[in-house]
Amino acid sequence: MQPLIYKASIKLRSDFTIRSIAPGDHVRLLLNTDGTIFAIIQRLSRLPFGLGKQRENVVGMLGGQATKMLTHALQKQAYLRVRIVEVEPPHLSRSAQGAVFLSVWGDPAVLTAQSH
């Protein structure tokens, strides 16, 4: 595995709070029919002893450049390792809005579109 994207920002959903996100959290990428890519985080159950289901929450969408890079890999269902690498809370941001960044690792060969 090699780094495909070192650090890409996520356009956060307006109703999503970043309080419970931490660097190292796993992210699942979902390619939509309109060509956008959602970043989804699994949240553990809050019930004692790990009872209950994990929930998936859509954090936001990837930007245009990252979407162009990863579309072919997601269409081919390639294995990608996606993790949160940085979380900037709103109170530390100059724009007063939170920011989340992720990294993507995988085989660089999955990025090239080959028609067979």
N, C-alpha and C positions, 0 to 999 in steps of 0.2 A: 504494500500500500504506500502511496505517495500523496503528498498534499496536492489537491486539485485547486482548492480555494483556501488561502490562508485565513482570510477574515472578510466576511461579507455581512453587510447590515441587513436587517429584516425590517420591512415597513410594518410597524406594529399595527394591529387592529386597535381601533379607538377604545374599545371596551376591555382590552386586555391589560392586566396589571402585571408588572414584572417582579413583584415582591418575592414570589416563590421560585424564581429562576436563579440558577447558580451556574458558574463556569463548570464545565464537565458534564452537564445534563445532556442526555441523548435527545436527538431531534429526528423526526421522520419527515421526509419530504414527499409531498403529494402533488403530482402533475394533474392539473385540471384540464378539462376539454377545451377551455379557451386559451390554453398555453401558459397560464400563470402557474407558479409553484407555491404551495402553502407550506409553511414550517409548522409542524405539529409536535407538541411536547406531551409525554405521558405523565400524568400526575398519580402518585400513589394514593391508595385509600387512606382516609383519615381515621378509620375505625381501628380500635385496639387489636393487637396481635396480627395485623396485616389482613384482617377480614375485609371483604368487600372487593369491588372491582376497581381496576385502574381506569382513570378517565383520560381521554385525549382532548387537549385544548389547542385550537389554532392560535398560534402566536401572531402570525402575520404572513406577509408574502415576501419572496425574494425579489431583489431588484432586477432590472433588465439584463445587465451583463451576466450575472450569475444564472439567470434563467436561460439565456442563450447557451451558456456553457453546459448546463446540466440536463437540458431537455432530452437529448438523445439517450443519455445514460438512464434516465428515468423511464423512457419509452421501452428500453431494452431490459428494464428491471435489474440493472446492474447493482452489485453490492456496493453501497457507499457508507462510510462511517462519518456521521454528522454529529457535531457536538457544539454546545455553547462555549465560546471562548472569552466573551466579555459581556458584562451587563453594566450599563450606566444608568443609575437611578435618576429620576427627574430632578431631585434637589441638588445633584452635582453637575447637571448639564447646563450649558449656557443658554440653550433654547427652552429650558424648563420642561422638556419632554424626555422620557426615558428612551434608551436605545439598547438593542440586543444585537450581538454579532455572533456568527457561527463560522466554523471551519468544516471543510468537506475533504475527506480522504478517500482514495480509491485507486483503481488501475487507470492510468492516463489513456489507455487504449479505448476505454468506453466513451471518451469525449468526442471521438471522431465518428462522423456519420459515414457508414459504409453500406452501400446498397448491394445486397446479394440476391 
